[in-house]
Amino acid sequence: MSDERTSEPLTDESFVHNERLRAYIEKAQNARMQPAPRHDVLEEEAFAASRRFLQTMLRRRTIRTYSDKPVPWELVENAVRVAGRAPSGANQQP
């Protein structure tokens, strides 16, 4: 078996990871959406939280240097979960 993009043979480890990712995506696509819980917050707390978030976003930077150090698979799965929760066109999260 090979990866269509690179035509390089897939290792057993990459095949397992790809299968796990496919299974997660299929499960997520079949999940029913649930309404978010309502959180009533005092105005003071809302302003404080928004200021903390703003400060965090002002410190955020894009990383343009990469490491060849392996990344634990769970981190990749969690990143995919977060990305799948982002708003999308016609609310059709991938």
A tleap script that builds the chain and sets N, CA, C and O, in Angstrom:
source leaprc.protein.ff14SB
mol = sequence {
  NMET SER ASP GLU ARG THR SER GLU PRO LEU
  THR ASP GLU SER PHE VAL HIE ASN GLU ARG
  LEU ARG ALA TYR ILE GLU LYS ALA GLN ASN
  ALA ARG MET GLN PRO ALA PRO ARG HIE ASP
  VAL LEU GLU GLU GLU ALA PHE ALA ALA SER
  ARG ARG PHE LEU GLN THR MET LEU ARG ARG
  ARG THR ILE ARG THR TYR SER ASP LYS PRO
  VAL PRO TRP GLU LEU VAL GLU ASN ALA VAL
  ARG VAL ALA GLY ARG ALA PRO SER GLY ALA
  ASN GLN GLN CPRO
}
set mol.1.N position { 0.859 -1.172 0.000 }
set mol.1.CA position { 0.000 0.000 0.000 }
set mol.1.C position { 0.901 1.228 0.000 }
set mol.1.O position { 1.976 1.207 0.600 }
set mol.2.N position { 0.470 2.308 -0.672 }
set mol.2.CA position { 1.275 3.527 -0.699 }
set mol.2.C position { 0.383 4.736 -0.527 }
set mol.2.O position { -0.832 4.680 -0.716 }
set mol.3.N position { 1.015 5.816 -0.167 }
set mol.3.CA position { 0.333 7.096 -0.023 }
set mol.3.C position { 0.246 7.715 -1.416 }
set mol.3.O position { 1.265 7.880 -2.086 }
set mol.4.N position { -0.974 8.059 -1.855 }
set mol.4.CA position { -1.162 8.556 -3.217 }
set mol.4.C position { -0.395 9.843 -3.489 }
set mol.4.O position { -0.003 10.100 -4.627 }
set mol.5.N position { -0.175 10.658 -2.451 }
set mol.5.CA position { 0.499 11.942 -2.648 }
set mol.5.C position { 1.985 11.778 -2.890 }
set mol.5.O position { 2.564 12.530 -3.674 }
set mol.6.N position { 2.621 10.808 -2.231 }
set mol.6.CA position { 4.069 10.684 -2.333 }
set mol.6.C position { 4.503 9.428 -3.065 }
set mol.6.O position { 5.660 9.322 -3.473 }
set mol.7.N position { 3.615 8.492 -3.234 }
set mol.7.CA position { 3.923 7.195 -3.835 }
set mol.7.C position { 4.970 6.435 -3.049 }
set mol.7.O position { 5.606 5.526 -3.584 }
set mol.8.N position { 5.163 6.795 -1.777 }
set mol.8.CA position { 6.085 6.067 -0.918 }
set mol.8.C position { 5.293 5.023 -0.143 }
set mol.8.O position { 4.137 5.254 0.213 }
set mol.9.N position { 5.911 3.875 0.119 }
set mol.9.CA position { 5.189 2.855 0.887 }
set mol.9.C position { 4.852 3.359 2.286 }
set mol.9.O position { 5.655 4.042 2.922 }
set mol.10.N position { 3.667 3.017 2.752 }
set mol.10.CA position { 3.277 3.366 4.113 }
set mol.10.C position { 3.872 2.348 5.073 }
set mol.10.O position { 3.879 1.149 4.797 }
set mol.11.N position { 4.362 2.827 6.181 }
set mol.11.CA position { 4.855 1.906 7.205 }
set mol.11.C position { 3.649 1.376 7.970 }
set mol.11.O position { 2.552 1.928 7.882 }
set mol.12.N position { 3.865 0.301 8.719 }
set mol.12.CA position { 2.778 -0.234 9.541 }
set mol.12.C position { 2.281 0.828 10.509 }
set mol.12.O position { 1.077 0.955 10.733 }
set mol.13.N position { 3.221 1.604 11.093 }
set mol.13.CA position { 2.849 2.629 12.068 }
set mol.13.C position { 2.009 3.733 11.410 }
set mol.13.O position { 0.997 4.148 11.975 }
set mol.14.N position { 2.412 4.214 10.226 }
set mol.14.CA position { 1.637 5.274 9.585 }
set mol.14.C position { 0.281 4.755 9.133 }
set mol.14.O position { -0.702 5.496 9.157 }
set mol.15.N position { 0.213 3.497 8.722 }
set mol.15.CA position { -1.059 2.913 8.324 }
set mol.15.C position { -2.014 2.867 9.512 }
set mol.15.O position { -3.192 3.198 9.375 }
set mol.16.N position { -1.512 2.457 10.682 }
set mol.16.CA position { -2.338 2.393 11.888 }
set mol.16.C position { -2.826 3.790 12.239 }
set mol.16.O position { -4.002 3.969 12.554 }
set mol.17.N position { -1.943 4.784 12.190 }
set mol.17.CA position { -2.343 6.149 12.511 }
set mol.17.C position { -3.392 6.653 11.525 }
set mol.17.O position { -4.366 7.284 11.937 }
set mol.18.N position { -3.214 6.388 10.238 }
set mol.18.CA position { -4.198 6.816 9.247 }
set mol.18.C position { -5.545 6.136 9.487 }
set mol.18.O position { -6.590 6.768 9.341 }
set mol.19.N position { -5.529 4.884 9.844 }
set mol.19.CA position { -6.774 4.167 10.120 }
set mol.19.C position { -7.457 4.732 11.364 }
set mol.19.O position { -8.679 4.874 11.390 }
set mol.20.N position { -6.671 5.054 12.397 }
set mol.20.CA position { -7.248 5.644 13.611 }
set mol.20.C position { -7.872 6.996 13.292 }
set mol.20.O position { -8.951 7.318 13.791 }
set mol.21.N position { -7.203 7.782 12.469 }
set mol.21.CA position { -7.730 9.093 12.108 }
set mol.21.C position { -9.017 8.940 11.301 }
set mol.21.O position { -9.990 9.654 11.545 }
set mol.22.N position { -9.028 8.024 10.351 }
set mol.22.CA position { -10.247 7.791 9.561 }
set mol.22.C position { -11.406 7.365 10.464 }
set mol.22.O position { -12.533 7.831 10.297 }
set mol.23.N position { -11.123 6.478 11.420 }
set mol.23.CA position { -12.166 6.007 12.334 }
set mol.23.C position { -12.683 7.161 13.188 }
set mol.23.O position { -13.886 7.266 13.425 }
set mol.24.N position { -11.785 8.026 13.651 }
set mol.24.CA position { -12.213 9.177 14.454 }
set mol.24.C position { -13.087 10.107 13.621 }
set mol.24.O position { -14.132 10.561 14.086 }
set mol.25.N position { -12.666 10.392 12.398 }
set mol.25.CA position { -13.429 11.304 11.539 }
set mol.25.C position { -14.807 10.724 11.250 }
set mol.25.O position { -15.798 11.453 11.274 }
set mol.26.N position { -14.882 9.435 10.980 }
set mol.26.CA position { -16.180 8.805 10.715 }
set mol.26.C position { -17.081 8.892 11.948 }
set mol.26.O position { -18.271 9.187 11.831 }
set mol.27.N position { -16.515 8.637 13.126 }
set mol.27.CA position { -17.289 8.716 14.356 }
set mol.27.C position { -17.790 10.148 14.568 }
set mol.27.O position { -18.946 10.351 14.939 }
set mol.28.N position { -16.931 11.134 14.337 }
set mol.28.CA position { -17.304 12.542 14.525 }
set mol.28.C position { -18.407 12.945 13.546 }
set mol.28.O position { -19.308 13.701 13.908 }
set mol.29.N position { -18.345 12.450 12.319 }
set mol.29.CA position { -19.351 12.801 11.328 }
set mol.29.C position { -20.721 12.222 11.681 }
set mol.29.O position { -21.753 12.780 11.308 }
set mol.30.N position { -20.723 11.106 12.397 }
set mol.30.CA position { -21.983 10.464 12.753 }
set mol.30.C position { -22.530 10.932 14.105 }
set mol.30.O position { -23.639 10.557 14.486 }
set mol.31.N position { -21.765 11.740 14.823 }
set mol.31.CA position { -22.190 12.214 16.144 }
set mol.31.C position { -23.277 13.267 16.001 }
set mol.31.O position { -23.271 14.065 15.064 }
set mol.32.N position { -24.206 13.258 16.941 }
set mol.32.CA position { -25.259 14.273 16.949 }
set mol.32.C position { -24.757 15.501 17.680 }
set mol.32.O position { -24.103 15.399 18.717 }
set mol.33.N position { -25.072 16.665 17.127 }
set mol.33.CA position { -24.676 17.916 17.759 }
set mol.33.C position { -25.567 18.157 18.982 }
set mol.33.O position { -26.771 17.904 18.943 }
set mol.34.N position { -24.963 18.646 20.057 }
set mol.34.CA position { -25.703 18.975 21.266 }
set mol.34.C position { -25.544 20.463 21.532 }
set mol.34.O position { -24.477 21.023 21.279 }
set mol.35.N position { -26.585 21.112 22.038 }
set mol.35.CA position { -26.457 22.532 22.337 }
set mol.35.C position { -25.409 22.761 23.413 }
set mol.35.O position { -25.265 21.958 24.334 }
set mol.36.N position { -24.684 23.853 23.291 }
set mol.36.CA position { -23.676 24.196 24.293 }
set mol.36.C position { -24.368 24.570 25.595 }
set mol.36.O position { -25.442 25.171 25.582 }
set mol.37.N position { -23.755 24.214 26.717 }
set mol.37.CA position { -24.363 24.599 27.996 }
set mol.37.C position { -24.327 26.114 28.159 }
set mol.37.O position { -23.400 26.780 27.699 }
set mol.38.N position { -25.325 26.632 28.805 }
set mol.38.CA position { -25.402 28.077 29.018 }
set mol.38.C position { -24.627 28.424 30.282 }
set mol.38.O position { -24.758 27.764 31.313 }
set mol.39.N position { -23.825 29.464 30.182 }
set mol.39.CA position { -23.048 29.927 31.332 }
set mol.39.C position { -23.360 31.402 31.558 }
set mol.39.O position { -22.920 32.261 30.794 }
set mol.40.N position { -24.113 31.684 32.599 }
set mol.40.CA position { -24.368 33.077 32.944 }
set mol.40.C position { -23.161 33.587 33.725 }
set mol.40.O position { -22.755 32.995 34.725 }
set mol.41.N position { -22.597 34.695 33.252 }
set mol.41.CA position { -21.389 35.249 33.846 }
set mol.41.C position { -21.649 36.698 34.203 }
set mol.41.O position { -22.323 37.422 33.471 }
set mol.42.N position { -21.110 37.107 35.329 }
set mol.42.CA position { -21.214 38.510 35.704 }
set mol.42.C position { -20.447 39.363 34.704 }
set mol.42.O position { -19.443 38.922 34.144 }
set mol.43.N position { -20.922 40.586 34.481 }
set mol.43.CA position { -20.291 41.466 33.506 }
set mol.43.C position { -18.802 41.666 33.815 }
set mol.43.O position { -17.976 41.657 32.903 }
set mol.44.N position { -18.455 41.846 35.100 }
set mol.44.CA position { -17.051 42.020 35.499 }
set mol.44.C position { -16.205 40.828 35.054 }
set mol.44.O position { -15.113 40.995 34.511 }
set mol.45.N position { -16.727 39.623 35.293 }
set mol.45.CA position { -15.998 38.406 34.914 }
set mol.45.C position { -15.850 38.308 33.404 }
set mol.45.O position { -14.809 37.879 32.905 }
set mol.46.N position { -16.886 38.703 32.676 }
set mol.46.CA position { -16.836 38.646 31.216 }
set mol.46.C position { -15.757 39.585 30.686 }
set mol.46.O position { -14.990 39.213 29.798 }
set mol.47.N position { -15.696 40.812 31.234 }
set mol.47.CA position { -14.670 41.755 30.799 }
set mol.47.C position { -13.271 41.242 31.143 }
set mol.47.O position { -12.356 41.339 30.325 }
set mol.48.N position { -13.104 40.700 32.345 }
set mol.48.CA position { -11.792 40.175 32.750 }
set mol.48.C position { -11.360 39.029 31.836 }
set mol.48.O position { -10.206 38.964 31.411 }
set mol.49.N position { -12.291 38.131 31.540 }
set mol.49.CA position { -11.973 37.007 30.660 }
set mol.49.C position { -11.632 37.488 29.252 }
set mol.49.O position { -10.716 36.961 28.621 }
set mol.50.N position { -12.361 38.484 28.759 }
set mol.50.CA position { -12.077 38.982 27.404 }
set mol.50.C position { -10.718 39.672 27.353 }
set mol.50.O position { -10.014 39.578 26.348 }
set mol.51.N position { -10.345 40.362 28.426 }
set mol.51.CA position { -9.024 41.017 28.462 }
set mol.51.C position { -7.901 39.980 28.506 }
set mol.51.O position { -6.879 40.142 27.839 }
set mol.52.N position { -8.089 38.908 29.297 }
set mol.52.CA position { -7.076 37.832 29.341 }
set mol.52.C position { -6.932 37.185 27.969 }
set mol.52.O position { -5.821 36.913 27.514 }
set mol.53.N position { -8.064 36.942 27.315 }
set mol.53.CA position { -8.026 36.325 25.989 }
set mol.53.C position { -7.332 37.248 24.991 }
set mol.53.O position { -6.523 36.791 24.183 }
set mol.54.N position { -7.641 38.538 25.040 }
set mol.54.CA position { -6.994 39.507 24.153 }
set mol.54.C position { -5.485 39.494 24.365 }
set mol.54.O position { -4.731 39.483 23.392 }
set mol.55.N position { -5.030 39.496 25.619 }
set mol.55.CA position { -3.590 39.476 25.889 }
set mol.55.C position { -2.943 38.198 25.350 }
set mol.55.O position { -1.833 38.239 24.819 }
set mol.56.N position { -3.620 37.091 25.484 }
set mol.56.CA position { -3.102 35.828 24.938 }
set mol.56.C position { -2.983 35.916 23.421 }
set mol.56.O position { -1.966 35.517 22.854 }
set mol.57.N position { -4.005 36.431 22.769 }
set mol.57.CA position { -3.984 36.522 21.312 }
set mol.57.C position { -2.931 37.516 20.811 }
set mol.57.O position { -2.356 37.323 19.739 }
set mol.58.N position { -2.681 38.568 21.576 }
set mol.58.CA position { -1.663 39.541 21.172 }
set mol.58.C position { -0.253 38.953 21.265 }
set mol.58.O position { 0.657 39.429 20.586 }
set mol.59.N position { -0.062 37.927 22.094 }
set mol.59.CA position { 1.246 37.271 22.221 }
set mol.59.C position { 1.407 36.115 21.241 }
set mol.59.O position { 2.513 35.596 21.087 }
set mol.60.N position { 0.352 35.709 20.587 }
set mol.60.CA position { 0.392 34.550 19.691 }
set mol.60.C position { 1.258 34.843 18.476 }
set mol.60.O position { 1.212 35.947 17.933 }
set mol.61.N position { 2.033 33.884 18.051 }
set mol.61.CA position { 2.887 34.036 16.884 }
set mol.61.C position { 2.779 32.801 16.000 }
set mol.61.O position { 2.496 31.700 16.474 }
set mol.62.N position { 3.008 33.003 14.723 }
set mol.62.CA position { 3.061 31.888 13.792 }
set mol.62.C position { 4.446 31.263 13.854 }
set mol.62.O position { 5.451 31.974 13.881 }
set mol.63.N position { 4.503 29.955 13.876 }
set mol.63.CA position { 5.789 29.248 13.909 }
set mol.63.C position { 6.158 28.877 12.486 }
set mol.63.O position { 5.391 28.220 11.782 }
set mol.64.N position { 7.332 29.301 12.074 }
set mol.64.CA position { 7.782 29.012 10.706 }
set mol.64.C position { 9.040 28.158 10.687 }
set mol.64.O position { 9.644 27.966 9.632 }
set mol.65.N position { 9.432 27.654 11.826 }
set mol.65.CA position { 10.535 26.704 11.890 }
set mol.65.C position { 9.970 25.430 12.488 }
set mol.65.O position { 9.154 25.478 13.408 }
set mol.66.N position { 10.396 24.313 11.976 }
set mol.66.CA position { 9.826 23.044 12.382 }
set mol.66.C position { 10.917 22.100 12.849 }
set mol.66.O position { 12.079 22.228 12.463 }
set mol.67.N position { 10.538 21.173 13.666 }
set mol.67.CA position { 11.450 20.170 14.190 }
set mol.67.C position { 11.127 18.834 13.540 }
set mol.67.O position { 9.990 18.587 13.137 }
set mol.68.N position { 12.120 17.988 13.443 }
set mol.68.CA position { 11.856 16.630 12.943 }
set mol.68.C position { 11.624 15.663 14.105 }
set mol.68.O position { 11.576 14.448 13.911 }
set mol.69.N position { 11.480 16.214 15.317 }
set mol.69.CA position { 11.196 15.405 16.508 }
set mol.69.C position { 9.781 14.823 16.393 }
set mol.69.O position { 8.846 15.555 16.070 }
set mol.70.N position { 9.609 13.530 16.650 }
set mol.70.CA position { 8.271 12.924 16.562 }
set mol.70.C position { 7.277 13.591 17.514 }
set mol.70.O position { 7.644 14.053 18.595 }
set mol.71.N position { 6.029 13.630 17.095 }
set mol.71.CA position { 4.947 14.210 17.898 }
set mol.71.C position { 4.050 13.072 18.353 }
set mol.71.O position { 3.671 12.229 17.540 }
set mol.72.N position { 3.699 13.027 19.643 }
set mol.72.CA position { 2.791 11.970 20.098 }
set mol.72.C position { 1.468 12.018 19.314 }
set mol.72.O position { 0.916 13.090 19.067 }
set mol.73.N position { 0.987 10.859 18.938 }
set mol.73.CA position { -0.204 10.778 18.097 }
set mol.73.C position { -1.421 11.431 18.757 }
set mol.73.O position { -2.256 12.012 18.065 }
set mol.74.N position { -1.530 11.343 20.065 }
set mol.74.CA position { -2.670 11.944 20.755 }
set mol.74.C position { -2.743 13.452 20.521 }
set mol.74.O position { -3.836 14.011 20.429 }
set mol.75.N position { -1.581 14.118 20.422 }
set mol.75.CA position { -1.575 15.553 20.140 }
set mol.75.C position { -2.172 15.838 18.760 }
set mol.75.O position { -2.902 16.813 18.584 }
set mol.76.N position { -1.860 14.989 17.791 }
set mol.76.CA position { -2.414 15.150 16.444 }
set mol.76.C position { -3.922 14.936 16.488 }
set mol.76.O position { -4.678 15.710 15.900 }
set mol.77.N position { -4.357 13.898 17.178 }
set mol.77.CA position { -5.791 13.628 17.285 }
set mol.77.C position { -6.521 14.791 17.954 }
set mol.77.O position { -7.594 15.194 17.503 }
set mol.78.N position { -5.948 15.326 19.021 }
set mol.78.CA position { -6.586 16.449 19.708 }
set mol.78.C position { -6.653 17.679 18.814 }
set mol.78.O position { -7.649 18.402 18.834 }
set mol.79.N position { -5.610 17.925 18.032 }
set mol.79.CA position { -5.637 19.062 17.105 }
set mol.79.C position { -6.744 18.884 16.067 }
set mol.79.O position { -7.425 19.848 15.716 }
set mol.80.N position { -6.927 17.670 15.581 }
set mol.80.CA position { -7.995 17.395 14.608 }
set mol.80.C position { -9.358 17.591 15.261 }
set mol.80.O position { -10.274 18.126 14.638 }
set mol.81.N position { -9.496 17.159 16.514 }
set mol.81.CA position { -10.771 17.359 17.221 }
set mol.81.C position { -11.107 18.840 17.344 }
set mol.81.O position { -12.240 19.247 17.087 }
set mol.82.N position { -10.127 19.643 17.733 }
set mol.82.CA position { -10.348 21.078 17.883 }
set mol.82.C position { -10.691 21.698 16.532 }
set mol.82.O position { -11.630 22.488 16.435 }
set mol.83.N position { -9.942 21.351 15.497 }
set mol.83.CA position { -10.203 21.909 14.168 }
set mol.83.C position { -11.598 21.530 13.677 }
set mol.83.O position { -12.261 22.328 13.014 }
set mol.84.N position { -12.043 20.326 13.997 }
set mol.84.CA position { -13.369 19.879 13.581 }
set mol.84.C position { -14.495 20.618 14.270 }
set mol.84.O position { -15.632 20.584 13.800 }
set mol.85.N position { -14.206 21.285 15.372 }
set mol.85.CA position { -15.229 22.032 16.105 }
set mol.85.C position { -15.325 23.480 15.633 }
set mol.85.O position { -16.220 24.208 16.062 }
set mol.86.N position { -14.426 23.903 14.766 }
set mol.86.CA position { -14.423 25.293 14.303 }
set mol.86.C position { -15.619 25.543 13.394 }
set mol.86.O position { -16.074 24.631 12.703 }
set mol.87.N position { -16.135 26.777 13.387 }
set mol.87.CA position { -17.233 27.099 12.477 }
set mol.87.C position { -16.809 26.884 11.024 }
set mol.87.O position { -15.644 27.061 10.669 }
set mol.88.N position { -17.758 26.508 10.213 }
set mol.88.CA position { -17.456 26.301 8.798 }
set mol.88.C position { -18.673 26.748 7.974 }
set mol.88.O position { -19.747 27.007 8.517 }
set mol.89.N position { -18.481 26.828 6.675 }
set mol.89.CA position { -19.548 27.242 5.785 }
set mol.89.C position { -20.792 26.390 5.962 }
set mol.89.O position { -20.708 25.162 5.967 }
set mol.90.N position { -21.919 27.017 6.105 }
set mol.90.CA position { -23.210 26.329 6.280 }
set mol.90.C position { -23.205 25.428 7.510 }
set mol.90.O position { -23.994 24.488 7.603 }
set mol.91.N position { -22.304 25.723 8.461 }
set mol.91.CA position { -22.188 24.959 9.696 }
set mol.91.C position { -21.994 23.459 9.431 }
set mol.91.O position { -22.527 22.624 10.162 }
set mol.92.N position { -21.248 23.132 8.410 }
set mol.92.CA position { -20.978 21.736 8.067 }
set mol.92.C position { -19.547 21.374 8.496 }
set mol.92.O position { -18.666 21.220 7.649 }
set mol.93.N position { -19.316 21.239 9.816 }
set mol.93.CA position { -17.991 20.918 10.305 }
set mol.93.C position { -17.527 19.614 9.678 }
set mol.93.O position { -18.289 18.653 9.568 }
set mol.94.N position { -16.245 19.598 9.263 }
set mol.94.CA position { -15.721 18.363 8.644 }
set mol.94.C position { -15.592 17.243 9.636 }
set mol.94.O position { -15.168 16.144 9.276 }
savepdb mol mol.pdb
quit
